[in-house]
């Protein structure tokens, strides 16, 4: 169910932003944040820390991804109700768990795997409900 009566082209664009771009942006954000945090971990938190952070390519990527994510989210919310969009955006959490395990070698225990499965089942169940996008 849409908030207004936009063209189907705008709705399809928002749908693909929601299902593809938003989860990938969430993963990109977390990768950039992890790398920036690693580069900053041995520095004291002061004004020089902030200057150094601003000079890091990973920190700059983090800011750019955050801005792009904000714009994409606004486009999505212009086409879908918050309850629809936010639920589907939870797929990004599952991707972050997968990336943290595969890229950073972080452990993914049974509770994380079960939780990720629960998120996917929840998104599927909500998507089957009344008012599912497209």
C-alpha positions in Angstrom: 0.0 0.0 0.0 1.5 3.3 -1.0 1.2 6.7 0.8 0.3 8.4 -2.4 -0.4 7.4 -6.0 3.1 7.6 -7.6 3.9 6.1 -10.9 4.6 2.4 -11.1 8.1 3.2 -12.3 8.9 5.2 -9.1 7.5 2.3 -7.0 9.6 -0.3 -8.8 12.7 1.9 -8.3 11.9 2.2 -4.6 11.3 -1.6 -4.5 14.8 -2.4 -5.9 16.4 0.2 -3.6 14.7 -1.5 -0.7 15.6 -5.1 -1.6 19.0 -4.6 -3.2 20.6 -1.3 -2.5 19.7 -0.9 1.2 21.1 -4.3 2.3 24.2 -3.8 0.3 24.7 -0.2 1.7 24.2 -1.6 5.2 27.0 -4.2 4.6 29.2 -1.6 3.0 28.7 0.7 5.9 29.6 -2.0 8.4 32.8 -3.0 6.5 33.9 0.7 6.3 33.1 1.2 10.0 35.1 -1.9 11.0 38.1 -0.9 8.9 38.0 2.7 10.2 37.7 1.5 13.8 40.7 -0.8 13.3 42.7 2.1 12.0 41.6 4.3 14.9 41.8 1.8 17.7 45.3 2.7 19.0 44.8 6.5 19.0 43.6 8.6 21.9 40.2 10.2 21.5 40.8 13.9 21.0 40.8 16.5 18.2 43.7 14.8 16.5 41.8 11.6 16.5 38.9 13.3 14.6 41.4 14.9 12.1 43.0 11.5 11.5 39.7 9.8 11.1 38.6 12.4 8.5 41.7 11.6 6.5 41.1 7.9 6.3 39.6 6.5 3.1 37.4 4.0 5.1 36.0 6.8 7.2 35.3 8.9 4.1 33.6 5.9 2.6 31.6 5.5 5.8 30.3 9.1 5.5 29.5 8.8 1.8 27.6 5.5 2.3 25.7 7.0 5.2 24.5 9.9 3.0 23.6 7.6 0.1 21.7 5.3 2.5 19.8 8.3 3.9 18.8 9.4 0.4 17.8 5.8 -0.6 15.8 5.4 2.6 13.9 8.7 1.9 13.0 7.5 -1.6 11.8 4.1 -0.2 9.7 5.8 2.5 8.1 8.1 -0.1 6.7 4.9 -1.8 6.2 2.4 1.1 4.8 2.5 4.6 7.4 2.5 7.3 6.1 -0.9 8.6 6.7 -2.5 5.2 10.1 -0.9 4.5 11.7 -1.3 7.9 10.8 -5.0 8.1 12.3 -5.7 4.7 15.4 -3.7 5.6 16.2 -6.3 8.3 17.6 -8.5 5.6 20.7 -6.2 5.9 21.3 -7.6 9.4 21.6 -11.1 8.0 24.1 -10.0 5.4 26.2 -8.2 8.0 26.5 -11.4 10.0 27.5 -13.3 6.8 30.1 -10.6 5.9 31.5 -10.4 9.4 32.0 -14.2 9.3 33.4 -14.5 5.7 35.4 -11.2 5.4 36.6 -10.6 9.0 36.7 -14.2 10.2 34.4 -13.4 13.2 32.6 -16.4 14.6 29.0 -17.0 13.8 27.6 -19.1 16.6 24.4 -21.1 16.7 22.4 -18.2 18.2 23.4 -15.8 15.5 22.6 -18.4 12.8 19.2 -19.1 14.4 18.6 -15.4 14.8 19.4 -14.7 11.1 17.1 -17.5 10.1 14.4 -16.1 12.3 14.8 -12.7 10.6 14.5 -14.2 7.2 11.4 -16.2 8.2 9.9 -13.1 9.8 10.5 -11.0 6.6 9.0 -13.7 4.5 5.9 -14.0 6.8 5.3 -10.3 6.8 5.9 -10.1 3.1 3.1 -12.6 2.6 0.7 -10.5 4.6 -1.7 -7.9 3.5 -0.2 -4.8 1.8 3.1 -6.5 0.8 5.2 -4.3 -1.6 4.8 -5.0 -5.3 
